[in-house]
Amino acid sequence: MSQTVDMAGAEKLLLEADFEDVKLLWSSSNYVYLAKLCSGDGQEIAAVYKPEAGETPLWDFPTGTLYA
């Protein structure tokens, strides 16, 4: 995954690509996953997924804002 993807390409991959691998990042204070997304034409992108259900409120962030 060393290729550069522009913003439009990244958005397309996030919307259309398949999840090839998802791993939990153990050292995070909230549930955070690193995902590898792959398109049918061989493009890949790494993405971070932070689910609402895994949110642990932090003192320096408003509640309900740590997931997307």
Stockholm file with secondary structure:
# STOCKHOLM 1.0

chainA/1-68         MSQTVDMAGAEKLLLEADFEDVKLLWSSSNYVYLAKLCSGDGQEIAAVYKPEAGETPLWDFPTGTLYA
#=GR chainA/1-68 SS CCCCCCHHHHHHHHHHCEEEEEEECTTSSSCCEEEEEECTTSCEEEEEECCGGGCCCCTTSCTTCSCC
#=GC SS_cons        CCCCCCHHHHHHHHHHCEEEEEEECTTSSSCCEEEEEECTTSCEEEEEECCGGGCCCCTTSCTTCSCC
//
